[in-house]
Amino acid sequence: MQTSKFALYAAMGSAIGTTASLAQAETTDAWQLLEEIKIKEIMTETTYEVQKTFPEQMEERGEGILISGYAFPMLPGETISELILVSDMGLCPLCGNGDHGANLQIKLAEPITNFDESIRITLRGNIKAVTDPETWQAAVMEDAQIIVQG
């Protein structure tokens, strides 16, 4: 049995409040919230399971979260509907090492075109838990909108 923090979501970032719950959202650091997700990988000769423990604040504060970072499309194409967001341009989200840094799958509310991967962006969306026991992915941002570019 291997116990580990969910390294894919560990790093710094920020979340800014929404008008509906400004005071609560101002205290929510999205990257910190994701870092608090705990992962326990359980392997036997015949089974594999990933147990995830989510912070209480994730359900309470997961709506209308702002998060900043650098993004690139999950799939190539003229229109983009899903991104991978990293907190820092120097972090490799796909290098195959569990200690590589933070990343978050982003599902955009509306597809976009002409996306510039070199510009830091801020998105607003809903962070949801991924409870599938066969994957290390623990969170995804849905209904996201890019609100600041550059």
C-alpha positions as CSV (number, residue, x, y, z in Angstrom):
1,M,0.0,0.0,0.0
2,Q,1.3,3.4,-0.9
3,T,0.0,6.6,0.8
4,S,0.6,9.9,-0.9
5,K,-0.6,13.5,-1.2
6,F,-2.2,14.2,-4.5
7,A,0.8,15.7,-6.1
8,L,-1.0,16.6,-9.3
9,Y,-2.8,19.3,-7.5
10,A,-0.2,20.7,-5.2
11,A,1.1,24.2,-5.7
12,M,0.3,27.8,-5.1
13,G,-2.4,29.9,-6.8
14,S,-5.3,32.0,-5.7
15,A,-9.0,32.3,-5.7
16,I,-10.9,35.5,-5.6
17,G,-14.5,35.9,-4.3
18,T,-17.6,36.1,-6.3
19,T,-20.4,38.5,-5.7
20,A,-22.7,35.8,-4.3
21,S,-20.2,34.7,-1.6
22,L,-17.4,37.3,-1.6
23,A,-16.2,36.8,2.0
24,Q,-16.1,33.0,1.7
25,A,-14.5,32.8,-1.7
26,E,-11.8,35.4,-0.7
27,T,-10.5,32.9,1.9
28,T,-10.5,30.0,-0.6
29,D,-7.1,29.4,-2.2
30,A,-8.0,27.0,-5.1
31,W,-4.5,25.4,-5.4
32,Q,-4.3,25.0,-1.6
33,L,-7.8,23.4,-1.6
34,L,-6.7,20.9,-4.2
35,E,-3.5,20.2,-2.3
36,E,-5.6,19.1,0.7
37,I,-7.0,16.2,-1.3
38,K,-5.4,13.0,0.0
39,I,-4.8,9.9,-2.1
40,K,-4.2,6.3,-0.9
41,E,-3.3,3.8,-3.6
42,I,-4.1,0.2,-2.7
43,M,-2.7,-2.6,-4.9
44,T,-3.0,-6.3,-4.4
45,E,-2.2,-9.2,-6.8
46,T,-5.7,-9.0,-8.2
47,T,-7.1,-5.5,-7.4
48,Y,-6.3,-1.9,-7.8
49,E,-8.0,1.0,-6.0
50,V,-7.4,4.7,-5.4
51,Q,-9.0,6.0,-2.2
52,K,-9.5,9.8,-2.1
53,T,-10.3,11.9,0.9
54,F,-11.6,15.4,0.1
55,P,-11.5,18.5,2.3
56,E,-14.9,19.6,3.6
57,Q,-14.3,23.1,2.1
58,M,-14.2,21.5,-1.4
59,E,-18.0,20.9,-1.3
60,E,-18.8,24.1,0.6
61,R,-16.5,26.4,-1.5
62,G,-16.3,24.6,-4.9
63,E,-18.7,26.8,-6.8
64,G,-17.7,30.0,-8.6
65,I,-14.0,29.6,-7.8
66,L,-11.3,31.7,-9.5
67,I,-8.0,30.1,-10.3
68,S,-5.0,31.4,-12.2
69,G,-2.3,29.6,-14.1
70,Y,-1.0,28.6,-17.6
71,A,-3.1,26.4,-19.8
72,F,-2.8,24.3,-22.9
73,P,-5.5,22.4,-24.9
74,M,-6.1,18.8,-23.9
75,L,-6.7,18.0,-27.6
76,P,-5.5,19.8,-30.7
77,G,-8.0,21.4,-33.0
78,E,-9.6,24.7,-34.2
79,T,-12.0,24.9,-31.3
80,I,-10.9,24.1,-27.7
81,S,-13.3,22.9,-25.0
82,E,-10.9,21.3,-22.5
83,L,-7.7,22.6,-21.0
84,I,-5.0,21.5,-18.6
85,L,-4.1,24.3,-16.2
86,V,-0.8,24.5,-14.3
87,S,0.0,26.9,-11.6
88,D,3.5,27.7,-12.9
89,M,4.9,27.6,-16.4
90,G,7.9,25.7,-15.2
91,L,5.9,22.7,-14.0
92,C,5.5,19.7,-16.2
93,P,2.0,18.3,-15.9
94,L,2.6,15.2,-18.1
95,C,6.2,14.1,-17.3
96,G,5.1,10.9,-15.5
97,N,6.5,11.8,-12.1
98,G,4.1,12.1,-9.1
99,D,6.1,15.0,-7.8
100,H,5.9,17.1,-10.9
101,G,3.6,19.9,-9.7
102,A,0.1,21.1,-10.0
103,N,-2.4,20.7,-12.8
104,L,-6.2,20.8,-13.1
105,Q,-8.5,19.6,-15.9
106,I,-10.7,22.5,-17.1
107,K,-14.0,22.0,-19.0
108,L,-15.0,25.2,-20.6
109,A,-18.6,26.4,-20.6
110,E,-18.2,27.6,-24.2
111,P,-15.5,26.4,-26.7
112,I,-12.9,28.9,-27.7
113,T,-10.6,29.5,-30.7
114,N,-7.1,31.0,-31.1
115,F,-5.8,30.2,-27.6
116,D,-2.4,31.5,-26.6
117,E,-0.6,29.0,-24.3
118,S,2.1,31.5,-23.3
119,I,-0.3,33.9,-21.4
120,R,-1.3,33.5,-17.8
121,I,-5.1,33.2,-17.5
122,T,-7.7,33.3,-14.7
123,L,-10.8,31.2,-14.9
124,R,-14.0,31.0,-12.9
125,G,-15.8,27.7,-12.6
126,N,-17.0,24.9,-10.3
127,I,-14.4,22.5,-8.9
128,K,-15.9,19.0,-8.6
129,A,-14.5,15.9,-7.0
130,V,-13.6,13.0,-9.2
131,T,-14.5,9.9,-7.1
132,D,-13.6,7.2,-9.7
133,P,-11.6,4.6,-7.7
134,E,-9.4,3.7,-10.7
135,T,-7.8,7.0,-11.4
136,W,-5.5,9.4,-9.4
137,Q,-7.4,12.4,-10.9
138,A,-9.2,13.9,-8.0
139,A,-10.7,17.1,-9.3
140,V,-12.0,18.9,-12.4
141,M,-13.2,22.4,-13.0
142,E,-16.5,22.5,-14.9
143,D,-18.5,25.3,-16.6
144,A,-15.3,27.4,-16.6
145,Q,-15.0,30.8,-18.2
146,I,-11.8,32.6,-19.0
147,I,-12.1,36.0,-17.3
148,V,-8.6,37.4,-17.6
149,Q,-5.9,36.7,-20.2
150,G,-2.4,38.1,-19.9
